[in-house]
């Protein structure tokens, strides 16, 4: 396993932590596609909450625009060079309640389709020997191209709901190759530590 890479948070504002490798490895329940040490951040409002759960949430999909972080800026977490960009996937509805169970039943199909179906729109940034992937970005929001140099804190896209995502959030992973099917995960810290599940990050 490669040495730990130190990153900044790829956002500002308040976000809650999910699927952290501080609590479990593999963090996403699988070693596929170098996701064993990946982490998710879900945008929340000033009260630390995502979109209110209503009777409608229980029985039908919800538009991603209903969620507080849809469209929030996603930032480069380190200096580097953009090595891959994908921006063709459309944002799909969010799935909670019973719709989330139906969505889970299609998980095997998405895995079989490979990395693009899981990551949705994404940007990969080469940072020394590591490649950082920022996934589930909003359709049409990516503002960088392959070969561009980016600085820490530079806007690269917006939080969306593309790929394997039940509500708008950002998935970030570090790996030793831009090919997730062959890469090995690289451990990450954020501002010197690794947040745990349920922790609310206020990145300013």
RAJO-V105647 format. One record per residue. N is the residue number from 1. PSI is psi in radians with two decimals (* if undefined). OMEGA is omega in degrees with one decimal (999 if undefined). Layout:
n:N psi:PSI omega:OMEGA
n:N psi:PSI omega:OMEGA
//
This chain:
n:1 psi:2.40 omega:-176.8
n:2 psi:2.86 omega:178.5
n:3 psi:2.65 omega:-179.1
n:4 psi:2.42 omega:176.0
n:5 psi:2.38 omega:-179.3
n:6 psi:2.17 omega:-176.1
n:7 psi:2.82 omega:166.9
n:8 psi:2.87 omega:174.8
n:9 psi:2.45 omega:-177.7
n:10 psi:0.65 omega:-176.6
n:11 psi:2.98 omega:166.5
n:12 psi:2.99 omega:179.3
n:13 psi:-2.85 omega:-173.6
n:14 psi:2.28 omega:-178.9
n:15 psi:2.55 omega:175.9
n:16 psi:2.61 omega:-173.1
n:17 psi:2.37 omega:173.2
n:18 psi:2.68 omega:175.5
n:19 psi:0.88 omega:-178.8
n:20 psi:2.39 omega:173.9
n:21 psi:-0.15 omega:173.3
n:22 psi:-0.37 omega:-177.9
n:23 psi:-0.47 omega:-177.0
n:24 psi:2.44 omega:172.7
n:25 psi:2.17 omega:3.3
n:26 psi:2.41 omega:-172.1
n:27 psi:-0.53 omega:-179.0
n:28 psi:0.29 omega:176.0
n:29 psi:0.14 omega:-178.2
n:30 psi:2.70 omega:173.6
n:31 psi:-0.03 omega:-178.6
n:32 psi:2.53 omega:171.7
n:33 psi:0.59 omega:174.9
n:34 psi:0.56 omega:-177.3
n:35 psi:0.07 omega:-172.5
n:36 psi:-0.49 omega:-177.9
n:37 psi:0.33 omega:179.2
n:38 psi:2.87 omega:179.2
n:39 psi:2.60 omega:178.0
n:40 psi:2.52 omega:173.7
n:41 psi:2.21 omega:-178.5
n:42 psi:2.16 omega:-179.1
n:43 psi:2.45 omega:179.7
n:44 psi:2.93 omega:179.8
n:45 psi:-3.00 omega:-176.6
n:46 psi:-0.42 omega:178.7
n:47 psi:0.08 omega:179.9
n:48 psi:0.43 omega:-177.0
n:49 psi:2.62 omega:171.6
n:50 psi:-2.86 omega:-178.1
n:51 psi:2.44 omega:178.7
n:52 psi:2.44 omega:177.9
n:53 psi:2.06 omega:-177.0
n:54 psi:3.11 omega:175.6
n:55 psi:-0.62 omega:177.5
n:56 psi:-0.62 omega:178.8
n:57 psi:-0.53 omega:-176.4
n:58 psi:-0.52 omega:-169.5
n:59 psi:-0.23 omega:-177.8
n:60 psi:2.71 omega:175.7
n:61 psi:2.74 omega:-176.8
n:62 psi:2.56 omega:178.0
n:63 psi:2.44 omega:-178.3
n:64 psi:-0.44 omega:179.6
n:65 psi:-0.27 omega:-179.5
n:66 psi:-0.27 omega:-173.9
n:67 psi:2.51 omega:-169.3
n:68 psi:-0.44 omega:-175.0
n:69 psi:-0.01 omega:-178.4
n:70 psi:2.12 omega:-178.7
n:71 psi:-0.05 omega:175.8
n:72 psi:2.57 omega:-178.8
n:73 psi:2.39 omega:171.7
n:74 psi:2.31 omega:-170.4
n:75 psi:2.70 omega:173.5
n:76 psi:2.22 omega:-179.0
n:77 psi:-0.02 omega:179.3
n:78 psi:2.82 omega:172.1
n:79 psi:2.49 omega:177.8
n:80 psi:-2.90 omega:-178.9
n:81 psi:2.32 omega:178.7
n:82 psi:2.17 omega:-177.8
n:83 psi:-0.22 omega:178.0
n:84 psi:2.52 omega:177.6
n:85 psi:2.39 omega:171.1
n:86 psi:2.26 omega:-175.4
n:87 psi:0.47 omega:-175.2
n:88 psi:-0.32 omega:-174.8
n:89 psi:2.45 omega:177.0
n:90 psi:2.55 omega:174.9
n:91 psi:2.35 omega:-179.5
n:92 psi:2.98 omega:179.2
n:93 psi:2.84 omega:172.4
n:94 psi:2.61 omega:-175.2
n:95 psi:1.97 omega:172.6
n:96 psi:2.99 omega:-179.9
n:97 psi:-2.48 omega:-179.7
n:98 psi:-0.67 omega:177.3
n:99 psi:-0.54 omega:-179.9
n:100 psi:-0.55 omega:177.3
n:101 psi:-0.72 omega:177.9
n:102 psi:-0.67 omega:178.7
n:103 psi:-0.68 omega:179.8
n:104 psi:-0.52 omega:-179.2
n:105 psi:-0.27 omega:178.3
n:106 psi:0.07 omega:-176.8
n:107 psi:-0.74 omega:-177.7
n:108 psi:-0.65 omega:178.9
n:109 psi:-0.75 omega:-179.7
n:110 psi:-0.69 omega:177.2
n:111 psi:-0.74 omega:-179.4
n:112 psi:-0.52 omega:179.4
n:113 psi:-0.26 omega:173.5
n:114 psi:-3.03 omega:-174.9
n:115 psi:-0.83 omega:-176.9
n:116 psi:-0.65 omega:-179.7
n:117 psi:-0.50 omega:179.4
n:118 psi:-0.75 omega:-174.8
n:119 psi:-0.50 omega:-172.7
n:120 psi:-2.62 omega:177.8
n:121 psi:2.34 omega:-175.3
n:122 psi:2.85 omega:173.4
n:123 psi:2.36 omega:173.2
n:124 psi:2.33 omega:-178.3
n:125 psi:2.14 omega:175.3
n:126 psi:2.15 omega:-178.6
n:127 psi:1.59 omega:-175.3
n:128 psi:-2.14 omega:-178.7
n:129 psi:-0.01 omega:-178.9
n:130 psi:2.69 omega:173.8
n:131 psi:2.16 omega:-178.5
n:132 psi:2.22 omega:178.0
n:133 psi:2.24 omega:175.9
n:134 psi:2.03 omega:-166.5
n:135 psi:2.85 omega:178.8
n:136 psi:0.54 omega:-177.0
n:137 psi:2.72 omega:-177.8
n:138 psi:2.40 omega:179.5
n:139 psi:2.30 omega:177.3
n:140 psi:0.08 omega:-174.1
n:141 psi:-0.24 omega:-173.2
n:142 psi:2.22 omega:-174.7
n:143 psi:0.31 omega:179.2
n:144 psi:2.78 omega:179.9
n:145 psi:2.78 omega:176.1
n:146 psi:2.32 omega:-178.8
n:147 psi:-0.24 omega:-179.3
n:148 psi:2.44 omega:172.7
n:149 psi:2.33 omega:179.6
n:150 psi:2.62 omega:178.1
n:151 psi:2.69 omega:177.1
n:152 psi:2.26 omega:-180.0
n:153 psi:-0.07 omega:179.1
n:154 psi:2.38 omega:-179.5
n:155 psi:2.28 omega:177.2
n:156 psi:-0.33 omega:-179.3
n:157 psi:-2.79 omega:-179.4
n:158 psi:2.67 omega:176.3
n:159 psi:2.27 omega:-178.9
n:160 psi:-2.82 omega:-179.2
n:161 psi:1.09 omega:179.4
n:162 psi:2.76 omega:-179.4
n:163 psi:-2.59 omega:-175.5
n:164 psi:1.43 omega:-171.7
n:165 psi:2.25 omega:178.8
n:166 psi:-0.27 omega:171.5
n:167 psi:2.79 omega:-177.3
n:168 psi:2.22 omega:178.0
n:169 psi:3.04 omega:176.6
n:170 psi:2.29 omega:174.9
n:171 psi:2.27 omega:180.0
n:172 psi:2.34 omega:175.4
n:173 psi:2.69 omega:177.9
n:174 psi:2.41 omega:-176.9
n:175 psi:2.97 omega:-174.0
n:176 psi:0.18 omega:-179.9
n:177 psi:2.64 omega:175.3
n:178 psi:0.00 omega:177.7
n:179 psi:1.71 omega:-174.8
n:180 psi:-0.39 omega:-179.7
n:181 psi:-0.31 omega:-179.3
n:182 psi:-0.18 omega:-173.4
n:183 psi:2.79 omega:169.7
n:184 psi:2.55 omega:-179.1
n:185 psi:2.60 omega:175.8
n:186 psi:2.24 omega:180.0
n:187 psi:2.56 omega:-179.2
n:188 psi:2.61 omega:162.2
n:189 psi:2.80 omega:179.8
n:190 psi:2.00 omega:-176.0
n:191 psi:0.66 omega:172.1
n:192 psi:-0.03 omega:179.6
n:193 psi:2.98 omega:178.7
n:194 psi:1.95 omega:-176.3
n:195 psi:2.70 omega:-177.8
n:196 psi:2.86 omega:178.9
n:197 psi:2.38 omega:178.5
n:198 psi:-0.22 omega:178.8
n:199 psi:2.41 omega:175.9
n:200 psi:2.17 omega:-179.9
n:201 psi:2.23 omega:172.0
n:202 psi:1.73 omega:-173.8
n:203 psi:0.20 omega:176.9
n:204 psi:* omega:999
//
